[in-house]
Amino acid sequence: ERTGNATYETHTVENQLRLLGDLCFLLRDYETALLQYKQCAADFKHDKSWKHLGGAYEMWAIANFLTAAPTALNKRGIESCLE
């Protein structure tokens, strides 16, 4: 069982997804950024990497706020972050 001390080097899938989300965010493609943050957050949660998970959730919330019309799916996603 992992203890939450996971490290993600640049070649790992989790890190690549996070970087892709950050790039989409910088290019103002907030919907795609939401999807990338959601995917990497699930991996971080499974690995019990709480600091990485918190960062992904934070960017997920910001990107969700910046989208033109937050959907019910995004609302449920934010509610799941609080659990």
C-alpha positions in Angstrom: 0.0 0.0 0.0 1.3 3.4 -0.9 1.8 6.0 1.8 1.2 9.2 -0.2 4.8 9.9 -1.0 4.5 9.2 -4.7 6.8 11.2 -7.0 5.9 11.8 -10.6 8.8 12.3 -13.0 8.4 14.0 -16.3 7.9 10.8 -18.3 5.0 9.5 -16.1 1.5 9.5 -17.5 0.2 11.4 -14.5 2.7 14.2 -14.9 2.1 14.4 -18.6 -1.7 14.7 -18.0 -1.1 17.5 -15.5 1.2 19.3 -17.8 -1.3 18.9 -20.7 -4.0 20.4 -18.4 -1.7 23.3 -17.5 -0.9 23.9 -21.2 -4.6 23.9 -22.1 -5.3 26.2 -19.2 -2.7 28.7 -20.5 -4.1 28.5 -24.0 -7.6 29.3 -22.5 -9.0 25.9 -23.5 -10.7 25.5 -20.1 -13.0 22.6 -21.1 -10.0 20.4 -22.2 -8.1 21.5 -19.1 -11.0 20.3 -16.9 -10.9 16.8 -18.5 -7.1 16.5 -18.0 -7.2 17.6 -14.4 -10.0 15.2 -13.8 -8.1 12.3 -15.2 -4.9 13.0 -13.3 -6.8 13.7 -10.1 -8.2 10.2 -10.2 -4.7 8.8 -10.5 -3.4 11.0 -7.7 -6.3 9.9 -5.5 -5.6 6.2 -6.2 -1.9 6.7 -5.4 -2.8 8.6 -2.2 -0.6 11.5 -3.3 -2.5 14.2 -1.4 -0.4 17.2 -2.4 -0.7 16.4 -6.1 -4.4 15.7 -5.7 -4.9 19.1 -4.0 -3.1 20.9 -6.8 -5.2 19.1 -9.4 -8.4 19.9 -7.6 -7.4 23.5 -7.2 -6.8 23.9 -11.0 -9.9 22.0 -11.7 -12.0 24.5 -9.6 -10.4 27.5 -11.3 -10.9 26.1 -14.8 -14.5 25.2 -13.9 -15.1 28.8 -12.7 -13.6 30.2 -15.9 -15.8 28.1 -18.2 -18.7 30.0 -19.7 -21.4 27.6 -18.4 -20.5 25.1 -15.7 -22.4 21.9 -16.3 -24.1 19.7 -13.8 -21.3 17.2 -14.3 -18.7 19.8 -13.2 -20.8 20.6 -10.2 -20.9 17.0 -9.2 -17.2 16.8 -9.8 -16.6 19.7 -7.4 -18.8 18.1 -4.8 -16.8 14.8 -5.1 -13.7 16.8 -4.4 -15.1 17.8 -1.0 -15.6 14.2 0.0 
